[in-house]
Amino acid sequence: ASIQGDTSEFVSESKLEPIDDLYALYPYDNSAVRTDYGLDLHFPSVQKVRYPGFDSTACVAVAYVSDVQGKTLFQFKELCSYFNFSLKREYGVVKVRLSGGEGEYLAGNIDVAFSKGEPQITVYEGIDNVTLYSDSVMDGTYQICVLPSVLQDGLTVTFFNSEGKEAEKRVVSVNVDGYESALVFVRGRANRIPIAFENPFETEPE
């Protein structure tokens, strides 16, 4: 990219044969494969905290152009949803793992094709959990990138502290009538208000 800003101009010296359509992937991944149906790529299940609280390399985005002419404008579409949460330093958490209550896929190998300008995601080798880890104790607000999904039995959040201890919390969605309902991760969106977890290692009173 020549400059930093809302848009970037990329210049390639590659010589392309005449072609009708193109895919673009961000961030760069040389293991991604163009197929007859779309783009095969890996959505990471292990993510590392990078400033300001999420792994930017896990925010996978794809663009598609069906009519290639001269300069090509790519409009990238995020593939992931985001789980937004906060922790306090005093809890000593260094790693957080998410998993669906019924083993739903949150990461893995996926196929992406476009229909009416929007990415269509098909999971063909799924992973049922995503882990975010940090080199230091977590303190503040963080986001974990997950595949869009519908979690019928909510979300299990497992915390690991610097001493190797584990603890779990369950996150569910509640409808207007007060009953539990499926928890939905929508592509390109996050829960606006971060879920503020209390100390997961604190023993609850009987």
C-alpha positions as CSV (number, residue, x, y, z in Angstrom):
1,A,0.0,0.0,0.0
2,S,1.4,3.4,-0.9
3,I,-0.1,5.4,1.9
4,Q,-2.2,4.9,5.1
5,G,-5.8,6.1,5.0
6,D,-9.4,5.2,4.4
7,T,-8.4,3.8,1.1
8,S,-5.1,2.3,-0.2
9,E,-3.8,1.8,-3.6
10,F,-2.0,-1.5,-4.3
11,V,0.2,-2.0,-7.3
12,S,1.1,-5.4,-8.6
13,E,3.7,-6.4,-11.2
14,S,1.9,-9.7,-11.9
15,K,0.9,-10.4,-15.4
16,L,-2.7,-11.7,-15.5
17,E,-4.2,-13.6,-18.3
18,P,-7.6,-12.2,-19.4
19,I,-9.9,-13.0,-16.6
20,D,-13.6,-12.3,-15.8
21,D,-13.4,-12.1,-12.0
22,L,-11.0,-11.6,-9.1
23,Y,-10.9,-12.3,-5.3
24,A,-8.9,-10.3,-2.8
25,L,-8.1,-11.6,0.7
26,Y,-6.9,-9.6,3.7
27,P,-4.7,-10.3,5.6
28,Y,-2.4,-12.0,3.1
29,D,-2.4,-15.8,3.3
30,N,-0.4,-17.8,0.8
31,S,-2.2,-21.0,1.8
32,A,-5.5,-19.7,0.4
33,V,-6.6,-21.4,-2.8
34,R,-8.8,-20.1,-5.6
35,T,-11.3,-22.7,-6.7
36,D,-14.0,-23.0,-9.4
37,Y,-16.5,-22.0,-6.7
38,G,-14.8,-19.3,-4.8
39,L,-11.9,-19.0,-2.3
40,D,-10.8,-21.6,0.2
41,L,-9.0,-20.2,3.3
42,H,-8.4,-20.8,6.9
43,F,-10.2,-18.9,9.7
44,P,-7.9,-19.0,12.7
45,S,-8.9,-20.7,16.0
46,V,-5.9,-19.4,17.9
47,Q,-5.6,-15.6,18.2
48,K,-3.1,-13.4,20.0
49,V,-3.9,-10.1,21.8
50,R,-2.5,-7.2,19.8
51,Y,-3.1,-3.6,20.5
52,P,-5.8,-2.4,21.2
53,G,-7.2,-5.7,22.4
54,F,-7.8,-8.1,19.5
55,D,-5.9,-9.9,16.8
56,S,-6.1,-7.9,13.6
57,T,-4.7,-10.8,11.6
58,A,-7.8,-12.8,12.6
59,C,-10.2,-10.2,11.2
60,V,-10.4,-12.0,7.8
61,A,-12.0,-10.0,4.9
62,V,-12.6,-10.9,1.3
63,A,-13.5,-8.8,-1.7
64,Y,-14.8,-9.9,-5.1
65,V,-15.0,-8.2,-8.5
66,S,-17.0,-9.9,-11.2
67,D,-16.0,-7.5,-14.0
68,V,-12.2,-6.8,-14.2
69,Q,-11.4,-3.7,-16.2
70,G,-8.1,-1.7,-15.8
71,K,-7.9,-0.4,-12.2
72,T,-9.9,-2.6,-9.9
73,L,-11.8,-1.4,-6.8
74,F,-12.2,-4.0,-4.1
75,Q,-14.8,-3.5,-1.4
76,F,-13.8,-5.8,1.4
77,K,-16.4,-7.7,3.4
78,E,-15.6,-9.0,6.9
79,L,-16.2,-12.7,7.3
80,C,-16.2,-12.7,11.1
81,S,-18.3,-11.6,14.0
82,Y,-16.8,-10.3,17.2
83,F,-17.3,-11.3,20.8
84,N,-16.7,-8.2,23.0
85,F,-15.8,-8.6,26.7
86,S,-13.8,-7.1,29.5
87,L,-11.7,-8.3,32.3
88,K,-9.8,-6.8,35.3
89,R,-6.1,-7.3,35.8
90,E,-6.6,-8.6,39.3
91,Y,-8.2,-11.8,37.9
92,G,-4.9,-12.8,36.3
93,V,-6.4,-14.1,33.1
94,V,-4.0,-14.7,30.2
95,K,-6.1,-16.8,27.9
96,V,-9.8,-17.1,27.0
97,R,-11.5,-19.9,25.0
98,L,-14.9,-19.8,23.4
99,S,-17.0,-22.8,22.5
100,G,-20.6,-23.4,21.5
101,G,-22.9,-25.3,23.8
102,E,-23.6,-27.8,21.1
103,G,-20.2,-27.9,19.4
104,E,-21.0,-25.4,16.7
105,Y,-18.1,-24.4,14.4
106,L,-16.4,-21.1,15.3
107,A,-13.3,-21.4,13.1
108,G,-11.6,-23.7,10.6
109,N,-11.3,-24.2,6.9
110,I,-14.0,-22.4,4.9
111,D,-15.1,-21.8,1.3
112,V,-16.2,-18.2,0.4
113,A,-18.2,-17.4,-2.6
114,F,-20.2,-14.2,-3.4
115,S,-23.8,-13.8,-4.2
116,K,-25.4,-10.4,-4.8
117,G,-22.3,-8.7,-3.5
118,E,-22.3,-10.5,-0.1
119,P,-19.9,-13.4,1.0
120,Q,-21.4,-16.8,1.5
121,I,-19.5,-18.9,3.9
122,T,-19.4,-22.7,3.9
123,V,-17.4,-24.5,6.6
124,Y,-15.8,-27.8,5.3
125,E,-13.4,-28.5,8.2
126,G,-14.7,-26.9,11.3
127,I,-13.2,-26.2,14.7
128,D,-15.5,-25.9,17.6
129,N,-13.6,-23.4,19.7
130,V,-11.5,-20.2,19.4
131,T,-8.8,-19.1,21.8
132,L,-7.4,-15.6,22.5
133,Y,-4.2,-15.5,24.5
134,S,-2.0,-12.7,25.8
135,D,1.7,-12.3,26.7
136,S,0.6,-10.4,29.8
137,V,-2.4,-10.4,32.1
138,M,-5.6,-9.2,30.5
139,D,-6.9,-5.9,31.7
140,G,-9.5,-4.0,29.7
141,T,-11.8,-4.7,26.7
142,Y,-11.0,-7.4,24.2
143,Q,-12.6,-8.9,21.1
144,I,-12.4,-12.4,19.7
145,C,-13.1,-13.1,16.0
146,V,-15.5,-16.0,15.4
147,L,-17.3,-17.3,12.3
148,P,-21.0,-16.2,12.0
149,S,-23.0,-18.8,13.7
150,V,-26.2,-19.6,15.7
151,L,-25.4,-21.1,19.1
152,Q,-28.5,-23.0,20.1
153,D,-27.3,-23.6,23.7
154,G,-25.3,-20.4,24.3
155,L,-21.6,-20.0,24.7
156,T,-19.1,-21.5,27.1
157,V,-16.3,-19.1,28.0
158,T,-13.2,-20.8,29.6
159,F,-10.7,-18.6,31.4
160,F,-7.1,-19.6,32.1
161,N,-5.0,-17.6,34.6
162,S,-1.3,-17.2,34.9
163,E,-1.1,-20.0,37.5
164,G,-2.7,-22.6,35.1
165,K,-6.1,-22.6,36.8
166,E,-9.3,-22.9,34.6
167,A,-12.8,-21.6,35.2
168,E,-15.9,-21.5,33.1
169,K,-18.8,-19.1,32.6
170,R,-21.9,-19.5,30.4
171,V,-23.2,-16.8,28.1
172,V,-26.8,-17.0,26.8
173,S,-29.3,-14.8,25.0
174,V,-32.6,-14.1,26.7
175,N,-35.7,-13.1,24.7
176,V,-38.4,-10.5,25.6
177,D,-40.3,-13.1,27.6
178,G,-37.3,-13.9,29.7
179,Y,-36.6,-17.3,28.2
180,E,-33.2,-18.5,26.9
181,S,-32.9,-18.3,23.1
182,A,-30.2,-19.0,20.5
183,L,-27.1,-16.8,20.7
184,V,-26.5,-15.3,17.2
185,F,-23.1,-14.1,15.9
186,V,-23.8,-11.8,13.0
187,R,-21.2,-11.3,10.3
188,G,-19.4,-7.9,10.7
189,R,-21.0,-7.1,14.1
190,A,-20.1,-7.3,17.8
191,N,-22.2,-7.0,21.0
192,R,-22.1,-3.2,21.5
193,I,-21.7,-3.3,25.3
194,P,-18.8,-5.5,26.3
195,I,-19.7,-8.4,28.6
196,A,-18.0,-7.5,31.9
197,F,-17.0,-10.7,33.6
198,E,-16.6,-10.9,37.3
199,N,-13.7,-12.8,38.7
200,P,-14.2,-16.3,37.2
201,F,-11.9,-17.9,39.8
202,E,-13.8,-16.6,42.8
203,T,-15.8,-19.4,44.6
204,E,-19.5,-18.7,44.4
205,P,-21.4,-19.0,47.7
206,E,-23.4,-22.2,48.2
